[in-house]
Amino acid sequence: MSAFHSEYLVWHWPIAFYLFLAGVSAGAMFFAVLLKHLCVKDSPHLSGYIRAACLIAPVTVMAGLGILVTDLTKPLEFWKILVFYNPTSVMSVGVMILLVYTVLMFMWIALVMRPYIDEWSEMHLPWLQKITQWLSNIEPTLTGILVILSLSLGAYTGFLLSALPGYPMLNNPVLPILFLLSGLSSGAASSLLGGVLLHGNPDSREVKFIHKIEIPLILVEIVVIFTFFMGLVLTGGQSKIAAMNALGFGFWGAVFWFGILVIGLSVPLAMNLFMTATAKRRWAYVAATASCSLLGVLMLRHFILYTGQLTIA
Amino acid sequence: MDNIRRQFIKGGTALVAATSLYLLHDAGAQEELPQTKKRYALLHDETKCIGCNACAEACRLTNQVPQEVARLRIERTGPYGEFPDQYYRFTRVSCQHCEEAPCVNVCPTGAANIDRSTGIVSVNSWKCVGCQYCIAACPYHIRFINPVTHAADKCDFCKETNLREGKQPACVMACPTGALMFGDLEDPHSKIVAALNSQPVYRAKEDLGTHPKLFRIRAKAGEVSL
């Protein structure tokens, strides 16, 4: 129990889930765009993996925002965040990013699903086709901005915590990069898991494409985690104590070494390399690898949030 | 294909340019401390403090602070030294009224603000939605959620109570040993400016760049606790 309670704890597990879900949404959208433009190219609406990403991105971002609103002490007054802005506040900038991101995300999904929308609207709402036509006219701009926004959203979840000067482990310039990378890999993993659940072919080019990106992504993530903690140790003082408190013996130390490094990073890396080496990908392999990745990122969010608030400046 | 690429680059560049221009526009202003007409500060003389908690009780009464929370606490450490020469140290735990306040920087709605006419870090409890970002951001850990208003709350130098009536803050008036001094740093003839200029003072966690306006006079020599 004591692992989830400490003297200076302000933000608890709902925030960790919010950070996780926002990262999944950003990552899923990023990989959906990559899959459509660099891998599938024609009839993206028929790809199980793009479909999965188009389903996961809106559901996770909505769920994340829902958690965030219910976690306020005045949940019914959340609209004030949308009306009043403070340009120096990371949260305020994040709300702006989230708003525009959500709108553009739905526009882009409508474009991918255009064949279905056009088929339906022909019978019921013919003027809807004017909108889908307009959307496809602005598609390149829309896609470009959406990619930038999804990367911003992924990094924002890290900046949200790194803006806290009182906690030396969180007030760390590497944190946004770490959250961005792990958010992208959670998006990739959720698209793969959703794709195979939506009867996508586990041995398809989409899976091979994502796995090819995931291998360097995991390797860079390990380097960034190493840099994160080396930075703290070399800074000395309370930063070093924070790193030692987080990584040492105890509940969170076990979560880091076994949960994040083994289950979250090493196992998916090994499985990816194994699947690249062997000829055929199986349903269970793809699903298990993706589940390990997702679990690892969820643990990383909790680990950073709780151990970050353990040591104060 | 070429056209698509061109359009993508155009859109992307426009967004990046707009963002960087906006950030650049803000960058110059960041360096200056906010200009206020008055700059109220407090000096806690720890050599005079006896830890009686009269200040904390007066604060609670004057500002109607609910029992389960507090705007002001006196933290006691010790005893230090050998019997019979033993002593305690008393540290004031309350808002430091930073000039570069992290709580004000992170507040998404601007509910946390620095009052322009007094330099007092204040909370607009109507604007506050209770995200608790300010509570996490404050390096002094003095903010709390008021169980009655559900908004973030903390010391405001009695801005809405005693100060409005032209009186000194409740804690200053209640202190039996005169350990607290309140005044305006902008006024070169004020007692607090004279006091700050005539003896060594310190502030908590100055290295974080927060420019706190709660000054302290250290109680006794000796930093090593055995």
HADDOCK unambig.tbl for C-alpha pairs under 7 A between the chains (distance, minus, plus):
assign (segid A and resid 10 and name CA) (segid B and resid 135 and name CA) 6.91 0.50 0.50
assign (segid A and resid 10 and name CA) (segid B and resid 136 and name CA) 5.70 0.50 0.50
assign (segid A and resid 72 and name CA) (segid B and resid 129 and name CA) 6.53 0.50 0.50
assign (segid A and resid 72 and name CA) (segid B and resid 130 and name CA) 5.04 0.50 0.50
assign (segid A and resid 72 and name CA) (segid B and resid 131 and name CA) 4.96 0.50 0.50
assign (segid A and resid 73 and name CA) (segid B and resid 129 and name CA) 6.70 0.50 0.50
assign (segid A and resid 73 and name CA) (segid B and resid 130 and name CA) 4.59 0.50 0.50
assign (segid A and resid 73 and name CA) (segid B and resid 131 and name CA) 6.82 0.50 0.50
assign (segid A and resid 73 and name CA) (segid B and resid 150 and name CA) 5.83 0.50 0.50
assign (segid A and resid 74 and name CA) (segid B and resid 129 and name CA) 5.31 0.50 0.50
assign (segid A and resid 74 and name CA) (segid B and resid 130 and name CA) 5.72 0.50 0.50
assign (segid A and resid 74 and name CA) (segid B and resid 150 and name CA) 6.56 0.50 0.50
assign (segid A and resid 77 and name CA) (segid B and resid 129 and name CA) 5.85 0.50 0.50
assign (segid A and resid 78 and name CA) (segid B and resid 129 and name CA) 6.11 0.50 0.50
assign (segid A and resid 80 and name CA) (segid B and resid 109 and name CA) 6.81 0.50 0.50
assign (segid A and resid 80 and name CA) (segid B and resid 127 and name CA) 6.78 0.50 0.50
assign (segid A and resid 81 and name CA) (segid B and resid 108 and name CA) 6.39 0.50 0.50
assign (segid A and resid 81 and name CA) (segid B and resid 109 and name CA) 5.51 0.50 0.50
assign (segid A and resid 84 and name CA) (segid B and resid 109 and name CA) 4.80 0.50 0.50
assign (segid A and resid 85 and name CA) (segid B and resid 108 and name CA) 6.02 0.50 0.50
assign (segid A and resid 85 and name CA) (segid B and resid 109 and name CA) 5.18 0.50 0.50
assign (segid A and resid 85 and name CA) (segid B and resid 110 and name CA) 6.81 0.50 0.50
assign (segid A and resid 86 and name CA) (segid B and resid 108 and name CA) 5.45 0.50 0.50
assign (segid A and resid 86 and name CA) (segid B and resid 109 and name CA) 5.86 0.50 0.50
assign (segid A and resid 86 and name CA) (segid B and resid 110 and name CA) 5.68 0.50 0.50
assign (segid A and resid 88 and name CA) (segid B and resid 105 and name CA) 5.32 0.50 0.50
assign (segid A and resid 88 and name CA) (segid B and resid 106 and name CA) 6.51 0.50 0.50
assign (segid A and resid 89 and name CA) (segid B and resid 105 and name CA) 5.47 0.50 0.50
assign (segid A and resid 89 and name CA) (segid B and resid 106 and name CA) 4.11 0.50 0.50
assign (segid A and resid 89 and name CA) (segid B and resid 107 and name CA) 5.78 0.50 0.50
assign (segid A and resid 89 and name CA) (segid B and resid 108 and name CA) 5.43 0.50 0.50
assign (segid A and resid 90 and name CA) (segid B and resid 106 and name CA) 6.31 0.50 0.50
assign (segid A and resid 91 and name CA) (segid B and resid 106 and name CA) 6.93 0.50 0.50
assign (segid A and resid 91 and name CA) (segid B and resid 108 and name CA) 5.59 0.50 0.50
assign (segid A and resid 92 and name CA) (segid B and resid 108 and name CA) 4.44 0.50 0.50
assign (segid A and resid 140 and name CA) (segid B and resid 4 and name CA) 5.64 0.50 0.50
assign (segid A and resid 140 and name CA) (segid B and resid 7 and name CA) 6.01 0.50 0.50
assign (segid A and resid 140 and name CA) (segid B and resid 8 and name CA) 4.88 0.50 0.50
assign (segid A and resid 141 and name CA) (segid B and resid 7 and name CA) 5.90 0.50 0.50
assign (segid A and resid 141 and name CA) (segid B and resid 8 and name CA) 4.72 0.50 0.50
assign (segid A and resid 141 and name CA) (segid B and resid 11 and name CA) 5.06 0.50 0.50
assign (segid A and resid 144 and name CA) (segid B and resid 8 and name CA) 5.43 0.50 0.50
assign (segid A and resid 144 and name CA) (segid B and resid 11 and name CA) 6.80 0.50 0.50
assign (segid A and resid 144 and name CA) (segid B and resid 12 and name CA) 5.77 0.50 0.50
assign (segid A and resid 145 and name CA) (segid B and resid 11 and name CA) 6.82 0.50 0.50
assign (segid A and resid 145 and name CA) (segid B and resid 12 and name CA) 5.83 0.50 0.50
assign (segid A and resid 164 and name CA) (segid B and resid 136 and name CA) 6.75 0.50 0.50
assign (segid A and resid 164 and name CA) (segid B and resid 137 and name CA) 4.64 0.50 0.50
assign (segid A and resid 165 and name CA) (segid B and resid 137 and name CA) 6.24 0.50 0.50
assign (segid A and resid 165 and name CA) (segid B and resid 139 and name CA) 6.37 0.50 0.50
assign (segid A and resid 166 and name CA) (segid B and resid 137 and name CA) 6.10 0.50 0.50
assign (segid A and resid 166 and name CA) (segid B and resid 138 and name CA) 6.28 0.50 0.50
assign (segid A and resid 166 and name CA) (segid B and resid 139 and name CA) 3.99 0.50 0.50
